[in-house]
Amino acid sequence: MQSVHIVSAYDEELKYLSKRIAAMGGHAERMVEQAIQALVNADPGLAQKVIRDDIVLDEGQREIDDKAIVIIAKRQPMATDLREIVGAIRISADLERIGDLGKNVAKRVVSVIDGRQPTSLFRGLEALADLALTQLKEVLDVYASRSVDRIGFVRDRDDQIDAMYTSLFRELLTYMMEDPRNITPCTHLLFCAKNIERIGDHATNIAETIYYIVTGDQMPAERPKGDKTDKVALPSLPVK
């Protein structure tokens, strides 16, 4: 009976890690969604809420780290269980960074309000965020179901995110070239776009961790980077 009790308690500890990851994932999604909403709607109040909410993910990561260390020390897990625990540590770190990226977008809302840019730019940011959030949601679904056969979509979608980011980067540079007054607000939007693109990278990291948890193998070699902004020529600003 004692052995059954120990196994049951161990299972509950592993389930606890999975539940905390799911909760962190949902919170990270909401933070990014609200940060983009605050940016598009010029809503500094909502932006401040996002900034305050970041502490939830910081605490979540610390809690998972602490719990994982205790489980490893107490249970001395091997094979799949050890991968599950180490994977939870890695995924919580990626989710915490996604929260930071959402917070960074929210911090730029006030600066962008003062130099309002064309609606098309905000539509582009919304579309980029939709792609990144869809990728994150799908990855979290795979974590819940452990259906690694669905992981192939992640890198394909990350390629789409990279391509859209590069296009938006070019568009923002064009506005900066056309009117120097656009430089400051467009620079803030460039940082927002880069933060959103990085969310896609972290979602890809999570997918790779899930693959490792389930199979014990690493995903195939790193894909070519789709972000081409290092190849975009910077504009020459008008001389007055």
C-alpha positions as CSV (number, residue, x, y, z in Angstrom):
1,M,0.0,0.0,0.0
2,Q,2.8,2.4,0.9
3,S,4.3,1.9,-2.6
4,V,1.0,2.6,-4.3
5,H,0.7,5.8,-2.2
6,I,4.2,6.9,-3.2
7,V,3.4,6.3,-6.9
8,S,0.1,8.2,-6.6
9,A,1.8,11.1,-4.9
10,Y,4.5,11.2,-7.5
11,D,2.0,11.2,-10.3
12,E,0.2,14.1,-8.7
13,E,3.5,16.1,-8.5
14,L,4.1,15.6,-12.2
15,K,0.5,16.5,-13.0
16,Y,1.0,19.7,-10.9
17,L,3.8,20.8,-13.2
18,S,1.7,20.2,-16.3
19,K,-1.2,22.2,-14.8
20,R,1.1,25.1,-13.8
21,I,2.5,25.2,-17.4
22,A,-1.0,25.3,-18.8
23,A,-1.9,28.2,-16.5
24,M,1.3,30.1,-17.4
25,G,0.6,29.5,-21.1
26,G,-3.0,30.9,-20.8
27,H,-1.7,33.9,-18.9
28,A,1.1,34.6,-21.5
29,E,-1.5,34.4,-24.3
30,R,-3.8,37.0,-22.6
31,M,-0.9,39.3,-21.9
32,V,0.2,39.4,-25.5
33,E,-3.4,39.8,-26.8
34,Q,-4.0,42.7,-24.4
35,A,-0.7,44.3,-25.2
36,I,-1.5,44.4,-28.9
37,Q,-5.1,45.6,-28.2
38,A,-3.6,48.4,-26.0
39,L,-1.2,49.3,-28.8
40,V,-3.8,49.3,-31.6
41,N,-6.5,51.1,-29.6
42,A,-4.1,53.6,-27.9
43,D,-5.2,52.4,-24.5
44,P,-2.5,53.2,-21.8
45,G,-4.7,51.9,-19.0
46,L,-4.8,48.4,-20.6
47,A,-1.1,48.7,-21.2
48,Q,-0.4,49.3,-17.5
49,K,-2.5,46.2,-16.6
50,V,-0.3,44.1,-18.9
51,I,2.8,45.5,-17.3
52,R,1.5,44.7,-13.8
53,D,0.4,41.2,-14.8
54,D,3.9,40.1,-15.8
55,I,4.6,39.3,-12.1
56,V,2.3,36.3,-12.4
57,L,4.6,34.6,-14.9
58,D,7.7,35.5,-12.9
59,E,6.2,33.8,-9.9
60,G,5.0,30.9,-12.0
61,Q,8.5,30.2,-13.3
62,R,10.0,30.4,-9.8
63,E,7.3,28.0,-8.5
64,I,7.9,25.5,-11.2
65,D,11.7,25.7,-10.8
66,D,11.4,25.1,-7.0
67,K,8.9,22.3,-7.4
68,A,11.0,20.6,-10.1
69,I,14.1,20.7,-7.9
70,V,12.2,19.1,-5.0
71,I,10.8,16.4,-7.2
72,I,14.3,15.5,-8.6
73,A,15.8,15.5,-5.2
74,K,13.0,13.4,-3.6
75,R,12.1,11.0,-6.4
76,Q,15.3,10.7,-8.4
77,P,13.4,10.3,-11.7
78,M,14.8,8.7,-14.8
79,A,14.0,8.5,-18.5
80,T,10.6,10.0,-19.4
81,D,9.8,11.4,-16.0
82,L,13.1,13.2,-15.9
83,R,12.6,14.7,-19.3
84,E,9.1,15.7,-18.2
85,I,10.5,17.7,-15.3
86,V,13.4,19.2,-17.1
87,G,11.0,20.1,-20.0
88,A,8.7,21.9,-17.6
89,I,11.6,24.0,-16.4
90,R,12.5,24.9,-20.0
91,I,9.0,25.6,-21.1
92,S,8.2,27.8,-18.1
93,A,11.3,29.9,-19.0
94,D,10.1,30.4,-22.5
95,L,6.6,31.4,-21.3
96,E,8.1,33.8,-18.8
97,R,10.1,35.4,-21.7
98,I,6.9,35.6,-23.8
99,G,5.3,37.5,-21.0
100,D,8.3,39.9,-20.9
101,L,7.9,40.5,-24.7
102,G,4.2,41.3,-24.2
103,K,5.1,43.7,-21.4
104,N,7.7,45.4,-23.6
105,V,5.1,46.0,-26.2
106,A,2.8,47.5,-23.6
107,K,5.6,49.8,-22.4
108,R,5.7,51.4,-25.8
109,V,2.0,52.2,-26.0
110,V,2.4,55.7,-24.5
111,S,5.3,56.6,-26.8
112,V,3.4,55.5,-29.9
113,I,0.2,57.4,-29.0
114,D,2.0,60.8,-29.4
115,G,2.9,60.1,-33.0
116,R,0.0,58.1,-34.4
117,Q,0.9,56.1,-37.5
118,P,-1.2,54.9,-40.5
119,T,-3.8,52.2,-39.7
120,S,-2.1,49.9,-42.2
121,L,0.9,49.6,-39.9
122,F,-1.3,48.6,-36.9
123,R,-3.1,46.1,-39.1
124,G,0.2,44.6,-40.0
125,L,1.2,44.3,-36.3
126,E,-2.2,42.7,-35.5
127,A,-1.8,40.1,-38.3
128,L,1.8,39.3,-37.1
129,A,0.5,38.9,-33.5
130,D,-2.4,36.7,-34.7
131,L,0.1,34.4,-36.3
132,A,2.4,34.3,-33.3
133,L,-0.5,33.7,-30.9
134,T,-2.0,31.0,-33.0
135,Q,1.3,29.2,-33.0
136,L,1.6,29.6,-29.3
137,K,-1.9,28.2,-28.7
138,E,-1.3,25.2,-31.0
139,V,2.0,24.4,-29.2
140,L,0.3,24.5,-25.8
141,D,-2.4,22.2,-27.2
142,V,0.3,19.8,-28.3
143,Y,1.9,20.0,-24.8
144,A,-1.5,19.0,-23.3
145,S,-2.1,16.1,-25.8
146,R,1.5,15.1,-26.4
147,S,0.6,14.7,-30.1
148,V,4.1,15.2,-31.5
149,D,2.9,14.2,-35.0
150,R,1.4,17.7,-35.1
151,I,4.6,19.5,-34.3
152,G,5.7,19.9,-38.0
153,F,3.3,22.9,-38.4
154,V,5.4,24.9,-35.9
155,R,8.4,25.6,-38.1
156,D,6.2,26.2,-41.1
157,R,4.2,28.9,-39.2
158,D,7.4,30.4,-37.8
159,D,8.6,30.8,-41.4
160,Q,5.4,32.7,-42.1
161,I,6.0,34.9,-39.0
162,D,9.5,35.7,-40.1
163,A,8.3,36.6,-43.7
164,M,5.6,38.9,-42.3
165,Y,8.0,40.5,-39.9
166,T,10.5,41.2,-42.7
167,S,7.7,42.8,-44.8
168,L,6.5,45.0,-41.9
169,F,10.1,46.0,-41.2
170,R,10.5,47.2,-44.8
171,E,7.2,49.1,-44.6
172,L,8.2,50.9,-41.4
173,L,11.5,51.9,-42.9
174,T,9.7,53.4,-45.8
175,Y,7.6,55.6,-43.6
176,M,10.7,56.7,-41.7
177,M,12.4,57.6,-45.0
178,E,9.4,59.5,-46.3
179,D,9.1,61.8,-43.2
180,P,11.8,62.1,-40.5
181,R,9.0,62.9,-38.0
182,N,8.0,59.3,-38.3
183,I,11.4,58.0,-37.1
184,T,10.6,57.9,-33.3
185,P,7.1,56.3,-33.4
186,C,8.2,53.9,-36.2
187,T,11.2,52.9,-34.2
188,H,8.9,52.0,-31.3
189,L,6.7,50.0,-33.7
190,L,9.8,48.2,-35.1
191,F,10.7,47.1,-31.5
192,C,7.1,45.9,-31.1
193,A,7.2,43.9,-34.3
194,K,10.5,42.3,-33.3
195,N,9.0,41.4,-29.9
196,I,6.1,39.7,-31.6
197,E,8.5,37.8,-34.0
198,R,10.5,36.6,-30.9
199,I,7.3,35.2,-29.4
200,G,7.1,32.9,-32.5
201,D,10.7,31.8,-31.7
202,H,9.9,31.0,-28.1
203,A,6.8,29.0,-29.3
204,T,9.2,27.0,-31.6
205,N,11.5,26.4,-28.6
206,I,8.5,25.0,-26.7
207,A,7.7,22.7,-29.5
208,E,11.2,21.4,-29.6
209,T,11.1,20.8,-25.9
210,I,7.8,18.9,-26.2
211,Y,9.3,16.7,-28.9
212,Y,12.2,15.9,-26.6
213,I,9.9,15.1,-23.7
214,V,7.9,12.6,-25.7
215,T,10.5,11.0,-27.9
216,G,13.8,11.5,-26.0
217,D,15.3,12.8,-29.3
218,Q,16.1,16.3,-30.5
219,M,14.1,17.7,-33.4
220,P,16.0,17.7,-36.8
221,A,18.8,20.2,-37.3
222,E,18.0,23.9,-37.1
223,R,16.0,25.3,-39.9
224,P,17.3,28.2,-42.0
225,K,16.4,31.6,-40.4
226,G,13.6,33.3,-42.2
227,D,14.1,36.8,-40.7
228,K,15.7,38.7,-43.6
229,T,15.9,42.1,-42.0
230,D,19.7,42.0,-41.8
231,K,19.6,42.1,-45.7
232,V,17.3,45.1,-45.9
233,A,19.1,48.3,-46.9
234,L,18.6,51.2,-44.5
235,P,17.1,54.3,-46.1
236,S,18.9,57.5,-46.6
237,L,17.1,60.2,-44.6
238,P,16.5,63.6,-46.3
239,V,19.1,66.2,-45.7
240,K,17.8,69.6,-44.6
